[in-house]
Amino acid sequence: MKRVLVTGDWHCGHVVGLTPPEWQYQIVEGSDDPVIKYRNKYAKIQRQMWEWWTESLSKWKPFDRMIVNGDSVDGKGERSGGTEQITTDRFEQSAMSGKCAAQAECDDVASTYGTPYHTGQSEDFENAAAEKMGASIESHLEREVEGVRIDARHFISGSTIPHGRYTALAREDLWRLIWADRSDKFAPHIVLRSHVHYYAYAGNEFCHMSTVPCMQGLGSKFGSRKCSGTVSLGFLVIDCEDGKYTIHKEVIPLAQQVSQWKPW
């Protein structure tokens, strides 16, 4: 049996991205300084996310393969003027992603290119991230593990209605069949997409299609002010053996993500 870790959307460099201890904000108690209070808020989230990441990985180790499915770095944050960035240096963000990947203790890592807004419009800064992770990188990843064919790519369109989240996955299933029918390729058994920051899955006896949970916590301006719907934080684990597979999800319970109602 081979065990595959599937993760992505770390958004290293963002204040609620997956943040190794070396880059986490310091917690300063008893200050009324608005900047310090701002950083204290995110310092706690950074520690909670990192603790969950390392402890949850330990439950599933060892991993034989690892897929990092795009947006391992957050970029310069132009739309918010960099106000949500721990650092806007994408080489430093790449170093952060290397530390995140190292926690899985996996020697065979493959990654995909993410969203140009985060990873570079005219350059691919995820090349630097892949180097730090010791990973290969491709636009469209196709791998066979123990007879199980896995198709991974970062982008998939999202939906603001609950049942619409499955439409894009069904479309990917149809396209996989068309590609297989019109070429000499075999259709994949598992189709993985990311980008939308929620976990959803659909399938049939021939194929399992799934979006991958993210590892960017709640609190971004874009998500808080413009997006509707639930967010899934976590990762997937796929066990492959003799052409058969079992998919496990490891997600942070939604109850731990939501904020508390404030008395007024």
C-alpha positions in Angstrom: 0.0 0.0 0.0 1.1 3.6 -0.7 -0.2 6.5 1.2 -0.6 9.9 -0.5 -1.0 13.2 1.3 -3.0 15.8 -0.7 -2.9 19.4 0.4 -2.8 22.9 -1.0 -3.9 26.5 -0.6 -1.4 27.2 2.2 -1.1 30.9 1.2 2.1 31.2 3.2 2.9 34.9 3.8 -0.8 35.9 4.6 -1.6 36.6 8.2 -3.9 33.6 8.3 -1.9 31.5 5.9 -0.1 28.4 7.2 2.7 30.0 9.2 5.8 28.2 10.6 6.8 29.3 14.1 9.7 31.4 12.9 7.3 33.8 11.1 4.4 33.9 13.6 3.6 37.2 15.2 4.6 37.6 18.8 1.7 37.8 21.4 2.0 40.9 23.5 -0.4 41.0 26.5 -1.9 44.1 28.1 -1.4 46.6 25.2 -4.0 49.0 23.8 -2.0 49.7 20.7 -4.2 48.9 17.7 -1.4 47.4 15.7 -0.4 45.1 18.6 -4.0 44.1 19.2 -4.3 43.3 15.4 -1.2 41.2 15.5 -2.3 39.4 18.7 -5.5 38.3 17.0 -3.7 36.7 14.1 -0.8 35.4 16.3 -3.3 33.1 18.0 -4.8 31.9 14.7 -1.3 31.2 13.3 -0.4 29.1 16.4 -3.7 27.2 16.3 -3.4 26.4 12.6 0.2 25.3 12.9 -0.5 23.1 15.9 -3.4 21.5 14.1 -1.3 20.9 11.0 1.6 19.2 12.7 -0.5 17.1 15.1 -2.9 16.0 12.3 -0.1 15.0 10.0 1.4 12.9 12.8 -1.8 10.9 13.0 -1.4 9.7 9.3 2.4 9.4 8.9 4.3 8.0 7.1 3.5 9.3 3.7 4.9 7.7 0.5 3.8 10.5 -1.8 2.7 14.1 -1.3 0.7 16.5 -3.6 0.8 20.2 -2.9 -2.0 21.4 -5.2 -1.2 25.1 -5.8 -1.1 28.4 -4.0 1.5 27.5 -1.5 2.4 31.2 -1.4 0.1 34.2 -1.1 2.0 36.8 -3.1 2.2 40.5 -2.7 -1.4 41.1 -1.7 -1.8 44.0 -4.2 -5.6 44.3 -3.8 -5.2 45.0 -0.1 -2.0 47.0 -0.5 0.0 44.3 1.3 -1.8 45.1 4.6 -2.6 41.4 5.2 0.9 40.1 4.5 3.4 38.9 7.1 5.9 39.4 4.3 5.4 40.3 0.7 8.7 38.8 -0.3 7.8 35.7 -2.3 11.2 34.1 -1.9 10.6 34.3 1.9 7.1 33.0 1.4 8.7 30.1 -0.5 11.0 29.4 2.4 7.9 29.3 4.6 6.3 26.7 2.3 9.4 24.6 2.5 9.0 24.5 6.3 5.3 23.5 5.9 6.1 20.7 3.6 8.9 19.4 5.8 6.4 18.6 8.5 5.0 15.8 6.4 8.4 14.1 6.3 7.8 12.8 2.8 10.6 12.4 0.3 8.5 12.3 -2.9 6.6 15.6 -3.3 4.8 16.8 -6.5 3.2 20.2 -6.8 1.1 22.2 -9.2 1.0 25.8 -10.2 -1.6 27.9 -8.5 -3.4 31.2 -9.2 -1.3 33.9 -11.0 -2.6 36.6 -8.6 -0.8 34.9 -5.8 2.1 33.2 -7.5 3.0 35.7 -10.2 1.4 37.2 -13.3 4.5 37.3 -15.4 6.7 34.9 -13.4 6.1 31.7 -11.6 7.3 32.2 -8.0 6.0 28.7 -7.1 9.2 27.4 -8.9 11.1 28.8 -5.9 8.5 27.3 -3.5 8.9 23.9 -5.2 12.6 24.1 -4.8 12.3 24.8 -1.1 9.8 21.9 -0.8 12.1 19.5 -2.8 9.2 19.1 -5.2 8.5 18.7 -8.9 6.0 21.2 -10.3 3.6 21.0 -13.2 0.5 22.8 -14.5 -1.4 19.5 -14.6 -0.3 16.5 -12.5 -1.0 13.0 -13.7 0.4 10.1 -11.6 -0.3 6.4 -11.2 0.1 5.1 -7.7 -0.3 1.3 -7.1 -2.5 1.1 -10.2 -4.6 4.1 -9.1 -4.5 7.0 -11.6 -4.6 10.5 -10.0 -5.3 13.7 -11.9 -4.5 16.9 -10.0 -4.8 20.6 -11.0 -5.3 23.7 -9.0 -8.1 25.6 -10.6 -11.8 24.8 -10.6 -14.7 27.2 -10.8 -16.6 27.8 -7.5 -20.2 28.4 -6.7 -22.1 30.6 -4.3 -25.0 28.1 -4.0 -24.5 24.9 -2.0 -25.7 22.5 -4.6 -23.7 24.3 -7.3 -20.5 23.2 -5.7 -20.9 19.8 -7.3 -21.6 21.0 -10.8 -18.0 21.9 -11.6 -16.9 18.5 -10.3 -19.4 16.7 -12.5 -18.1 18.7 -15.5 -14.5 17.6 -14.7 -15.8 14.0 -14.8 -17.3 14.5 -18.2 -14.2 16.1 -19.6 -12.0 13.2 -18.3 -14.2 10.8 -20.3 -14.0 12.9 -23.4 -10.2 13.2 -23.1 -9.9 9.4 -22.7 -12.3 8.7 -25.5 -10.5 11.0 -28.0 -7.0 9.9 -27.1 -5.0 6.9 -26.1 -5.1 7.9 -22.5 -6.8 6.0 -19.7 -9.3 8.0 -17.7 -8.2 8.8 -14.1 -9.7 7.1 -11.1 -9.4 10.2 -8.9 -9.7 13.9 -10.0 -8.5 16.5 -7.5 -9.0 20.3 -7.7 -8.3 23.1 -5.2 -8.6 26.9 -5.4 -12.2 27.2 -3.9 -11.2 26.6 -0.3 -14.0 24.2 0.4 -14.2 20.4 0.4 -16.8 18.8 -1.8 -16.9 15.5 -3.6 -18.9 13.6 -6.2 -18.4 10.4 -8.1 -19.6 7.1 -9.4 -18.2 3.6 -9.7 -15.6 4.8 -12.2 -14.2 8.0 -10.7 -14.0 10.1 -7.5 -13.9 13.9 -8.0 -13.1 16.1 -5.2 -12.0 19.6 -4.2 -9.2 19.7 -1.6 -9.6 21.6 1.8 -7.3 24.6 2.2 -4.9 25.6 4.9 -5.7 29.3 5.0 -7.6 30.3 8.1 -10.6 32.6 8.3 -10.0 36.3 8.5 -8.9 37.6 5.1 -10.6 40.8 3.9 -11.7 39.2 0.6 -13.3 36.2 2.3 -14.9 38.1 5.1 -16.3 41.0 3.0 -17.1 39.4 -0.4 -17.5 35.6 -0.1 -20.5 33.5 1.0 -20.5 29.8 2.1 -18.5 27.6 4.3 -14.7 27.1 4.2 -13.0 23.7 4.7 -9.6 23.7 6.5 -7.6 20.5 6.3 -6.2 17.9 3.9 -6.9 14.5 2.3 -5.1 11.2 2.6 -5.4 8.6 -0.1 -4.4 4.9 0.4 -3.7 3.1 -2.8 -3.2 -0.6 -3.3 -3.7 -3.0 -6.2 -5.8 -0.5 -8.2 -8.1 0.3 -5.3 -8.2 3.3 -3.1 -9.6 4.7 0.1 -9.9 8.5 0.6 -9.8 9.9 4.1 -10.5 13.5 5.0 -8.9 15.4 7.9 -10.7 18.7 8.5 -10.9 21.2 11.3 -14.5 21.0 12.6 -16.6 24.0 11.5 -17.5 24.8 15.1 -13.9 25.7 15.8 -13.8 28.1 12.9 -16.8 30.3 13.5 -16.6 33.4 15.7 -18.6 33.8 18.9 -21.6 36.2 19.0 -20.8 39.3 20.9 -23.3 40.8 23.4 -24.5 44.2 22.6 
